[in-house]
Amino acid sequence: MKPAEEYILRQSQEYQEVLHYLVGVVEQEFPGVDLLYKWKLTFFLLQRKTSYLF
C-alpha cells in the first residue's frame, strides 16, 4: 500500500470519505496522475507539476 493511501486510512471515517471522493474526482479528471506522500504532505504529481491536496 502506498504511503498516501495509508495516510488516508489513518484519518477518521468522515475525513476518509471526503478524501476518497476527492482522490476519485482528481484521478477521473486527470488520467495518469500519481498520488504521493512526502514531507508529511499528500499531493498529486502530474507531468512534473505538483498540486497540493491538503
Buried (B, 14 or more C-beta within 10 A) or exposed (E): EEEBBEBBEEBEEEEEEEBBEBBEEBBEEEEEBEBBBEEEEBBBBEEEEEEEBE
